[in-house]
Amino acid sequence: MDNMQQQFIEAGTLMLTGMVFVFAFLGVLIVFINTVLAKLAVKFPDAIAVPSSRPNKKSKSKSTANGDISPAVVAAISGAVKRYRTQHGHDK
């Protein structure tokens, strides 16, 4: 029984030691990456513009107030589909 307790204590100590080393390594890695990024930010000060995924509120919408597509857009799409089908032999 004493041998089993000793093994559990050794296993717990080994586990905690490993966890501390992993935590320390990750902390050093984060500090290193932030240092490198800070040095690169000085060399390249201009940020790259990333387009927003949100639609622009100022742009005109092609839909009506209730969310339906306007009749002009439906007519344009219908005409384009009809023309495509006629030109490519899909006309019924």
PyMOL commands that place a pseudoatom at each C-alpha (Angstrom):
pseudoatom trace, name=CA, resn=MET, resi=1, chain=A, elem=C, hetatm=0, pos=[0.000, 0.000, 0.000]
pseudoatom trace, name=CA, resn=ASP, resi=2, chain=A, elem=C, hetatm=0, pos=[2.853, 2.354, 0.834]
pseudoatom trace, name=CA, resn=ASN, resi=3, chain=A, elem=C, hetatm=0, pos=[4.398, 1.704, -2.572]
pseudoatom trace, name=CA, resn=MET, resi=4, chain=A, elem=C, hetatm=0, pos=[1.154, 2.691, -4.363]
pseudoatom trace, name=CA, resn=GLN, resi=5, chain=A, elem=C, hetatm=0, pos=[0.877, 5.956, -2.409]
pseudoatom trace, name=CA, resn=GLN, resi=6, chain=A, elem=C, hetatm=0, pos=[4.465, 6.761, -3.277]
pseudoatom trace, name=CA, resn=GLN, resi=7, chain=A, elem=C, hetatm=0, pos=[3.743, 6.159, -6.969]
pseudoatom trace, name=CA, resn=PHE, resi=8, chain=A, elem=C, hetatm=0, pos=[0.663, 8.429, -6.855]
pseudoatom trace, name=CA, resn=ILE, resi=9, chain=A, elem=C, hetatm=0, pos=[2.694, 11.180, -5.202]
pseudoatom trace, name=CA, resn=GLU, resi=10, chain=A, elem=C, hetatm=0, pos=[5.434, 10.796, -7.802]
pseudoatom trace, name=CA, resn=ALA, resi=11, chain=A, elem=C, hetatm=0, pos=[2.874, 10.831, -10.637]
pseudoatom trace, name=CA, resn=GLY, resi=12, chain=A, elem=C, hetatm=0, pos=[1.219, 13.979, -9.256]
pseudoatom trace, name=CA, resn=THR, resi=13, chain=A, elem=C, hetatm=0, pos=[4.558, 15.705, -8.841]
pseudoatom trace, name=CA, resn=LEU, resi=14, chain=A, elem=C, hetatm=0, pos=[5.570, 14.778, -12.383]
pseudoatom trace, name=CA, resn=MET, resi=15, chain=A, elem=C, hetatm=0, pos=[2.227, 16.002, -13.737]
pseudoatom trace, name=CA, resn=LEU, resi=16, chain=A, elem=C, hetatm=0, pos=[2.451, 19.348, -11.927]
pseudoatom trace, name=CA, resn=THR, resi=17, chain=A, elem=C, hetatm=0, pos=[6.067, 19.809, -13.005]
pseudoatom trace, name=CA, resn=GLY, resi=18, chain=A, elem=C, hetatm=0, pos=[5.106, 19.183, -16.625]
pseudoatom trace, name=CA, resn=MET, resi=19, chain=A, elem=C, hetatm=0, pos=[2.187, 21.589, -16.412]
pseudoatom trace, name=CA, resn=VAL, resi=20, chain=A, elem=C, hetatm=0, pos=[4.424, 24.313, -14.953]
pseudoatom trace, name=CA, resn=PHE, resi=21, chain=A, elem=C, hetatm=0, pos=[6.994, 23.849, -17.714]
pseudoatom trace, name=CA, resn=VAL, resi=22, chain=A, elem=C, hetatm=0, pos=[4.318, 23.975, -20.437]
pseudoatom trace, name=CA, resn=PHE, resi=23, chain=A, elem=C, hetatm=0, pos=[2.807, 27.112, -18.889]
pseudoatom trace, name=CA, resn=ALA, resi=24, chain=A, elem=C, hetatm=0, pos=[6.238, 28.757, -18.680]
pseudoatom trace, name=CA, resn=PHE, resi=25, chain=A, elem=C, hetatm=0, pos=[7.086, 27.788, -22.272]
pseudoatom trace, name=CA, resn=LEU, resi=26, chain=A, elem=C, hetatm=0, pos=[3.825, 29.218, -23.592]
pseudoatom trace, name=CA, resn=GLY, resi=27, chain=A, elem=C, hetatm=0, pos=[4.357, 32.416, -21.595]
pseudoatom trace, name=CA, resn=VAL, resi=28, chain=A, elem=C, hetatm=0, pos=[7.848, 32.848, -23.039]
pseudoatom trace, name=CA, resn=LEU, resi=29, chain=A, elem=C, hetatm=0, pos=[6.487, 32.123, -26.523]
pseudoatom trace, name=CA, resn=ILE, resi=30, chain=A, elem=C, hetatm=0, pos=[3.814, 34.819, -26.168]
pseudoatom trace, name=CA, resn=VAL, resi=31, chain=A, elem=C, hetatm=0, pos=[6.373, 37.368, -24.959]
pseudoatom trace, name=CA, resn=PHE, resi=32, chain=A, elem=C, hetatm=0, pos=[8.686, 36.465, -27.860]
pseudoatom trace, name=CA, resn=ILE, resi=33, chain=A, elem=C, hetatm=0, pos=[5.927, 36.782, -30.462]
pseudoatom trace, name=CA, resn=ASN, resi=34, chain=A, elem=C, hetatm=0, pos=[4.766, 40.130, -29.063]
pseudoatom trace, name=CA, resn=THR, resi=35, chain=A, elem=C, hetatm=0, pos=[8.349, 41.423, -29.107]
pseudoatom trace, name=CA, resn=VAL, resi=36, chain=A, elem=C, hetatm=0, pos=[8.854, 40.385, -32.725]
pseudoatom trace, name=CA, resn=LEU, resi=37, chain=A, elem=C, hetatm=0, pos=[5.524, 41.916, -33.725]
pseudoatom trace, name=CA, resn=ALA, resi=38, chain=A, elem=C, hetatm=0, pos=[6.392, 45.177, -31.964]
pseudoatom trace, name=CA, resn=LYS, resi=39, chain=A, elem=C, hetatm=0, pos=[9.674, 45.366, -33.887]
pseudoatom trace, name=CA, resn=LEU, resi=40, chain=A, elem=C, hetatm=0, pos=[7.905, 44.623, -37.178]
pseudoatom trace, name=CA, resn=ALA, resi=41, chain=A, elem=C, hetatm=0, pos=[5.238, 47.234, -36.455]
pseudoatom trace, name=CA, resn=VAL, resi=42, chain=A, elem=C, hetatm=0, pos=[7.967, 49.880, -36.310]
pseudoatom trace, name=CA, resn=LYS, resi=43, chain=A, elem=C, hetatm=0, pos=[9.305, 48.824, -39.716]
pseudoatom trace, name=CA, resn=PHE, resi=44, chain=A, elem=C, hetatm=0, pos=[5.847, 48.577, -41.322]
pseudoatom trace, name=CA, resn=PRO, resi=45, chain=A, elem=C, hetatm=0, pos=[3.654, 51.243, -39.676]
pseudoatom trace, name=CA, resn=ASP, resi=46, chain=A, elem=C, hetatm=0, pos=[0.831, 51.279, -42.252]
pseudoatom trace, name=CA, resn=ALA, resi=47, chain=A, elem=C, hetatm=0, pos=[-1.957, 48.866, -41.505]
pseudoatom trace, name=CA, resn=ILE, resi=48, chain=A, elem=C, hetatm=0, pos=[-3.550, 46.908, -44.323]
pseudoatom trace, name=CA, resn=ALA, resi=49, chain=A, elem=C, hetatm=0, pos=[-7.162, 47.914, -44.872]
pseudoatom trace, name=CA, resn=VAL, resi=50, chain=A, elem=C, hetatm=0, pos=[-9.487, 44.954, -44.430]
pseudoatom trace, name=CA, resn=PRO, resi=51, chain=A, elem=C, hetatm=0, pos=[-12.935, 45.296, -46.005]
pseudoatom trace, name=CA, resn=SER, resi=52, chain=A, elem=C, hetatm=0, pos=[-15.788, 45.072, -43.580]
pseudoatom trace, name=CA, resn=SER, resi=53, chain=A, elem=C, hetatm=0, pos=[-18.066, 42.071, -43.779]
pseudoatom trace, name=CA, resn=ARG, resi=54, chain=A, elem=C, hetatm=0, pos=[-21.010, 44.246, -42.796]
pseudoatom trace, name=CA, resn=PRO, resi=55, chain=A, elem=C, hetatm=0, pos=[-22.921, 45.892, -45.645]
pseudoatom trace, name=CA, resn=ASN, resi=56, chain=A, elem=C, hetatm=0, pos=[-22.587, 49.618, -46.090]
pseudoatom trace, name=CA, resn=LYS, resi=57, chain=A, elem=C, hetatm=0, pos=[-25.643, 51.379, -44.698]
pseudoatom trace, name=CA, resn=LYS, resi=58, chain=A, elem=C, hetatm=0, pos=[-25.276, 54.221, -47.213]
pseudoatom trace, name=CA, resn=SER, resi=59, chain=A, elem=C, hetatm=0, pos=[-25.552, 51.972, -50.253]
pseudoatom trace, name=CA, resn=LYS, resi=60, chain=A, elem=C, hetatm=0, pos=[-28.878, 51.790, -52.023]
pseudoatom trace, name=CA, resn=SER, resi=61, chain=A, elem=C, hetatm=0, pos=[-30.700, 48.536, -51.606]
pseudoatom trace, name=CA, resn=LYS, resi=62, chain=A, elem=C, hetatm=0, pos=[-32.291, 46.743, -54.537]
pseudoatom trace, name=CA, resn=SER, resi=63, chain=A, elem=C, hetatm=0, pos=[-35.113, 45.523, -52.327]
pseudoatom trace, name=CA, resn=THR, resi=64, chain=A, elem=C, hetatm=0, pos=[-38.297, 47.149, -51.168]
pseudoatom trace, name=CA, resn=ALA, resi=65, chain=A, elem=C, hetatm=0, pos=[-39.069, 48.163, -47.592]
pseudoatom trace, name=CA, resn=ASN, resi=66, chain=A, elem=C, hetatm=0, pos=[-40.624, 44.805, -46.701]
pseudoatom trace, name=CA, resn=GLY, resi=67, chain=A, elem=C, hetatm=0, pos=[-37.591, 42.843, -47.952]
pseudoatom trace, name=CA, resn=ASP, resi=68, chain=A, elem=C, hetatm=0, pos=[-38.984, 41.714, -51.325]
pseudoatom trace, name=CA, resn=ILE, resi=69, chain=A, elem=C, hetatm=0, pos=[-36.955, 42.200, -54.490]
pseudoatom trace, name=CA, resn=SER, resi=70, chain=A, elem=C, hetatm=0, pos=[-38.140, 45.140, -56.556]
pseudoatom trace, name=CA, resn=PRO, resi=71, chain=A, elem=C, hetatm=0, pos=[-40.050, 44.378, -59.766]
pseudoatom trace, name=CA, resn=ALA, resi=72, chain=A, elem=C, hetatm=0, pos=[-37.380, 46.069, -61.902]
pseudoatom trace, name=CA, resn=VAL, resi=73, chain=A, elem=C, hetatm=0, pos=[-34.718, 43.684, -60.622]
pseudoatom trace, name=CA, resn=VAL, resi=74, chain=A, elem=C, hetatm=0, pos=[-36.994, 40.672, -61.158]
pseudoatom trace, name=CA, resn=ALA, resi=75, chain=A, elem=C, hetatm=0, pos=[-37.674, 41.815, -64.725]
pseudoatom trace, name=CA, resn=ALA, resi=76, chain=A, elem=C, hetatm=0, pos=[-33.958, 42.271, -65.438]
pseudoatom trace, name=CA, resn=ILE, resi=77, chain=A, elem=C, hetatm=0, pos=[-33.096, 38.824, -64.089]
pseudoatom trace, name=CA, resn=SER, resi=78, chain=A, elem=C, hetatm=0, pos=[-35.972, 37.191, -65.968]
pseudoatom trace, name=CA, resn=GLY, resi=79, chain=A, elem=C, hetatm=0, pos=[-34.880, 38.851, -69.208]
pseudoatom trace, name=CA, resn=ALA, resi=80, chain=A, elem=C, hetatm=0, pos=[-31.282, 37.727, -68.727]
pseudoatom trace, name=CA, resn=VAL, resi=81, chain=A, elem=C, hetatm=0, pos=[-32.337, 34.127, -68.036]
pseudoatom trace, name=CA, resn=LYS, resi=82, chain=A, elem=C, hetatm=0, pos=[-34.633, 34.093, -71.071]
pseudoatom trace, name=CA, resn=ARG, resi=83, chain=A, elem=C, hetatm=0, pos=[-31.877, 35.472, -73.304]
pseudoatom trace, name=CA, resn=TYR, resi=84, chain=A, elem=C, hetatm=0, pos=[-29.364, 32.905, -71.988]
pseudoatom trace, name=CA, resn=ARG, resi=85, chain=A, elem=C, hetatm=0, pos=[-31.758, 30.030, -72.589]
pseudoatom trace, name=CA, resn=THR, resi=86, chain=A, elem=C, hetatm=0, pos=[-32.516, 31.257, -76.110]
pseudoatom trace, name=CA, resn=GLN, resi=87, chain=A, elem=C, hetatm=0, pos=[-28.834, 31.628, -77.017]
pseudoatom trace, name=CA, resn=HIS, resi=88, chain=A, elem=C, hetatm=0, pos=[-27.819, 28.257, -75.583]
pseudoatom trace, name=CA, resn=GLY, resi=89, chain=A, elem=C, hetatm=0, pos=[-30.677, 26.131, -76.877]
pseudoatom trace, name=CA, resn=HIS, resi=90, chain=A, elem=C, hetatm=0, pos=[-32.502, 25.703, -73.583]
pseudoatom trace, name=CA, resn=ASP, resi=91, chain=A, elem=C, hetatm=0, pos=[-35.667, 27.411, -74.780]
pseudoatom trace, name=CA, resn=LYS, resi=92, chain=A, elem=C, hetatm=0, pos=[-38.856, 25.435, -74.220]
for i in range(1, 92): cmd.bond("trace and resi %d" % i, "trace and resi %d" % (i + 1))
show_as sticks, trace
zoom trace
